[in-house]
Amino acid sequence: MGVINRRLLEQNREAKRGLRFDKVALSFVERLQDALEDDVPRGKTLIVISSAPIRLPAKTAKAVEEKVRPLMQRQSKRLDFRDTINGNAIRARLATGAMKGQSNVIGFVQNPDADSEALLKTTQSLLEQVTA
């Protein structure tokens, strides 16, 4: 196993810690996917991470949508969004690559002490490898 693969596996282990799959988290991610998938540029994937707990999932998803959509429409090569919305730390990044037959919006909800940067980097790296 090469150095890159070992490093990626270690980042993946770190990134998976603290992920949430409760009903509110899954509903939040689904709302974002439904709202934003038509706005993601062709050949790209939007990665969105929110800290838990999400006390206002509908309002938070709507606010994320309203802040991220205009950034994607700017046609800039880089989108790296960071904000606190309704008490939730939100990260969003536009990554190169898109998996056929899958949503081009990937969302995660994680515990507040988890490393969102590691999760973003791992997801981007996996996406690049899968779509290369």
C-alpha positions as CSV (number, residue, x, y, z in Angstrom):
1,M,0.0,0.0,0.0
2,G,1.5,3.3,-1.0
3,V,2.1,6.3,1.2
4,I,-0.8,8.2,-0.3
5,N,-3.2,5.4,0.4
6,R,-2.1,5.0,4.0
7,R,-2.4,8.7,4.6
8,L,-5.9,8.7,3.0
9,L,-7.0,5.8,5.2
10,E,-5.8,7.5,8.3
11,Q,-7.5,10.7,7.3
12,N,-10.7,8.7,6.7
13,R,-10.5,7.1,10.1
14,E,-10.2,10.6,11.7
15,A,-12.9,12.1,9.5
16,K,-15.5,9.4,10.3
17,R,-15.3,10.0,14.0
18,G,-18.3,11.9,15.3
19,L,-20.5,11.6,12.2
20,R,-24.2,11.7,12.9
21,F,-26.9,9.6,11.2
22,D,-30.0,10.4,13.3
23,K,-33.3,11.3,11.7
24,V,-32.7,15.1,11.9
25,A,-29.2,14.8,10.4
26,L,-30.4,12.7,7.5
27,S,-33.4,15.0,6.8
28,F,-31.1,18.0,6.9
29,V,-28.8,16.5,4.3
30,E,-31.7,15.4,2.1
31,R,-33.1,19.0,2.2
32,L,-29.8,20.4,1.0
33,Q,-29.5,17.8,-1.8
34,D,-33.0,18.5,-3.0
35,A,-32.5,22.3,-2.9
36,L,-29.0,22.6,-4.4
37,E,-28.3,19.7,-6.8
38,D,-29.6,21.5,-9.8
39,D,-27.3,24.5,-9.1
40,V,-24.0,22.6,-8.8
41,P,-21.8,23.1,-11.9
42,R,-21.4,20.2,-14.2
43,G,-18.5,17.9,-13.2
44,K,-18.4,19.2,-9.7
45,T,-19.7,18.0,-6.3
46,L,-20.8,20.3,-3.4
47,I,-19.6,19.0,0.0
48,V,-21.5,20.4,3.0
49,I,-20.7,19.8,6.6
50,S,-22.8,21.0,9.6
51,S,-22.0,20.6,13.3
52,A,-24.6,18.9,15.5
53,P,-27.1,19.2,17.0
54,I,-29.2,20.9,14.4
55,R,-32.1,22.4,16.4
56,L,-33.6,24.3,13.4
57,P,-33.0,21.9,10.5
58,A,-35.4,23.5,7.9
59,K,-34.3,27.1,8.7
60,T,-30.7,26.1,8.7
61,A,-30.9,24.2,5.4
62,K,-32.7,27.2,3.8
63,A,-30.1,29.6,5.1
64,V,-27.3,27.4,3.8
65,E,-29.0,27.2,0.4
66,E,-29.4,31.0,0.2
67,K,-25.8,31.6,1.1
68,V,-24.1,28.9,-1.0
69,R,-26.2,29.1,-4.2
70,P,-25.0,32.6,-5.2
71,L,-21.4,31.5,-4.6
72,M,-21.8,28.6,-7.0
73,Q,-23.4,30.9,-9.6
74,R,-20.3,33.2,-9.6
75,Q,-18.5,30.7,-11.8
76,S,-15.4,31.0,-9.7
77,K,-13.1,28.0,-9.6
78,R,-13.0,27.9,-5.8
79,L,-15.9,27.8,-3.3
80,D,-14.8,27.3,0.3
81,F,-17.6,28.6,2.6
82,R,-17.5,28.8,6.3
83,D,-20.1,30.3,8.6
84,T,-22.2,29.8,11.7
85,I,-25.9,29.5,11.0
86,N,-28.5,29.1,13.7
87,G,-25.7,27.9,16.1
88,N,-24.3,25.3,13.6
89,A,-20.8,25.6,12.2
90,I,-21.3,25.1,8.4
91,R,-18.6,24.3,5.9
92,A,-19.2,24.0,2.2
93,R,-16.7,23.3,-0.6
94,L,-17.1,22.7,-4.3
95,A,-14.9,19.8,-5.4
96,T,-13.9,18.6,-8.8
97,G,-15.5,15.4,-9.9
98,A,-19.1,14.0,-9.9
99,M,-20.2,10.4,-9.6
100,K,-22.7,9.3,-12.3
101,G,-26.1,8.3,-10.9
102,Q,-25.4,9.9,-7.5
103,S,-26.3,13.3,-6.0
104,N,-23.8,16.0,-6.7
105,V,-24.4,17.3,-3.2
106,I,-22.8,15.3,-0.4
107,G,-23.7,16.3,3.2
108,F,-22.4,15.3,6.6
109,V,-23.5,16.2,10.1
110,Q,-20.8,15.7,12.8
111,N,-20.2,16.4,16.4
112,P,-19.0,19.9,17.1
113,D,-15.5,18.7,18.3
114,A,-14.9,16.7,15.1
115,D,-12.4,18.0,12.5
116,S,-14.5,19.3,9.5
117,E,-11.3,20.1,7.5
118,A,-10.2,16.4,7.7
119,L,-13.6,15.3,6.5
120,L,-13.6,17.8,3.6
121,K,-10.1,16.8,2.5
122,T,-10.9,13.1,2.8
123,T,-14.2,13.4,0.9
124,Q,-12.5,15.5,-1.8
125,S,-9.6,13.0,-2.2
126,L,-12.0,10.0,-2.4
127,L,-14.1,11.8,-4.9
128,E,-11.1,12.6,-7.1
129,Q,-9.9,9.0,-7.0
130,V,-13.4,7.6,-7.7
131,T,-14.0,9.9,-10.6
132,A,-10.5,9.9,-12.2
